[in-house]
Amino acid sequence: MSALPPRFASIILTFASPFHQSTWRYAQPLLAGAILAPGIRTVASVLRILGAAGERRFVNYHRVLSRAPWSPRAASRMLLRLLARAFRARGPAGGRDR
């Protein structure tokens, strides 16, 4: 996977812990591609947006979602924490003057 901007990379890396290292190798590009892909997000569309449509071992990317041991619940908790932190109110009216 090509280098990501540091701020984007730090957010993506937040989601590494629910995955085994071998699974994370395939999950990381899927996560970045899912953020970038317009419309319906399938494994094929994510690989296409990443320029990896001709990937020989595309089945490994599908296995992240179908067979690989990881915790969707743990990943969703991480996402919820990130969203809550990003959108938390900062005083009256979300910190904005009225």
FENTASUL-V195801 format. One record per backbone hydrogen bond with DSSP energy under -1.0 kcal/mol. CO is the residue of the C=O (numbers start at 1). NH is the residue of the N-H. Records with the same first field share a line. If there is no record, write none. Layout:
CO: NH, NH
This chain:
5: 9
6: 10
7: 11
8: 12
9: 13
12: 15
13: 16
16: 19
20: 24
21: 25
23: 26, 27
24: 28
26: 30
27: 31
28: 32
29: 33
30: 34
31: 35
32: 36
33: 37
42: 46
43: 47
44: 48
45: 49
46: 50
47: 52
48: 51
52: 55
57: 60
58: 62
59: 63
62: 66
63: 67, 68
71: 75
72: 76
73: 77
74: 78
75: 79
76: 80
77: 81
78: 82
79: 83
80: 84
81: 85
82: 86
83: 87
91: 94
92: 95
93: 96
